[in-house]
Amino acid sequence: MTDSSSSLTVATGHSRYLLGSAMRLAVRTVTALPGATDVALRLAARHAGLRTEALPVRVGEATTPGSLFLPAGGARPPCVLLLHGTSAWSPLAYLFFIDALLDRGLGVMCVDLDGHGQHPHVLTGTGLGRTAVAALEQLAAHDAIDGRRLGVMGISLGGSCALRAVAETGSVRGLALVATPVRVSMPSSARLWEFVSTLNPEALQGWRRVPTHGLLRTLQSRIRVPRDSTPTGDAEIDLFHRFTEPIIQRAIDELAPLDAAGRMSDVPVFFLNGAWDSIAPAGQAHELASYLSGPSERLVVPRRNHFTLMTSGRGATAMADHLDRWLRR
């Protein structure tokens, strides 16, 4: 029985390794294509008079890059802090969401979270929480926006960061959570389903507005993690690494999203999920909602998984409408 169990473990590990290798090969093949990936240029082409500002965020003694996108006009608009998901730290991955917010006259701030982009710190739940809080506090004090009308949007792991920041600052009028897990699940079957369902023709239509090679570059970017967080002592991993799941779960546990949801004071929350999401199933939104004291809305988009949800026009519209409604009250 022991030999059989050992053989099964080896076989499972080997299949996960092969699946990860196949995904890396596919991603690298596509990302070898040339193309412009500057999100500011793409946004400026769609939003006349767009104002873009570099907004570095102080986190203790360190600084992490941030970007502020403001709609045309001299007024101080309400603003939304966008907190990215694992690996996909570039605003390019969230072009649909940023477009929808700017269309409604809302500003958008993006920031590199711990372990991603040019943030100087490795990924930990405690660090992610500090960065989210620091970014929100700095945004509230910015002269170009209305600091009394702030919203936060968190994607996947960024949703746990958003909950923590909103609970600790108490200065937010609206919150949107996109594919936010309480427990992350990334077994081989989930990874395979995500990979296959991404080829859904309906979802593929969305990629026409997003430069696919640029988006996939963000998904293959390296995540910096504590050396003692992996048995092999790796200092960097990618989204398809076999140790990604426990590292992300540890960060979520440290952020304690259910506890944070229970500590928020009547903040309206919009949950956006994909019906085909096997990494952060839509049912987890119901669990989070049960801890809230304020109003909540939910939208589950058919035929969208964890990644293709980011190019759902319907989802982006509903999310932006929710934040616009609550931020302008």
TARADA-V327649 format. One record per backbone hydrogen bond with DSSP energy under -1.0 kcal/mol. CO is the residue of the C=O (numbers start at 0). NH is the residue of the N-H. Records with the same first field share a line. If there is no record, write none. Layout:
CO=NH ; NH
This chain:
0=4
1=5
2=6
3=7
4=8
5=9
6=10
7=11
8=12
9=13
10=14
11=15
12=16
13=17
14=18
15=19
16=20
17=21
18=22
19=23
20=24
21=25
22=26
23=27
24=28
25=29
26=30
29=32
37=41
38=42
39=43
40=44
42=46
46=49
50=69
52=67
56=63
58=61
61=58
63=56
64=111
65=54
66=109
67=52
68=107
69=50
76=145
77=106
78=150
79=108
80=152
82=154
85=87
86=88
89=92
90=93
91=94
93=97
94=98
95=99
96=100
97=101
98=102
100=105
101=104
106=79
107=68
108=81
109=66
112=115
114=223
115=118
120=114
123=127
124=128
125=129
126=130
127=131
128=132
129=133
130=134
131=135
132=136
133=137
134=138
135=139
136=140
138=141
144=146
145=148
148=78
149=172
150=80
151=175
152=82
153=177
154=157
155=158
156=160
157=161
158=162
159=163
160=164
161=165
162=166
163=167
164=168
165=169
173=151
174=269
175=153
176=271
177=155
186=190
187=191
188=192
189=193
190=194
191=195
192=196
193=197
195=198
196=199
199=203
200=204
202=205
204=207
205=208
210=214
211=215
212=216
213=217
214=218
215=219
222=236
223=122
225=228
229=232
234=224
236=222
237=240
240=243
242=246
243=247
244=248
245=249
246=250
247=251
248=252
249=253
250=254
251=255
255=259
256=260
257=261
258=262
267=174
268=296
269=176
270=298
271=178
272=300
273=276
278=184
280=283
281=284
282=286
283=287
284=288
285=289
287=290
288=291
294=268
296=270
298=272
300=274
303=275
304=308
306=309
307=310
308=311
311=315
312=316
313=317
314=318
315=319
316=320
317=321
318=322
319=323
320=324
321=325
322=326
323=327
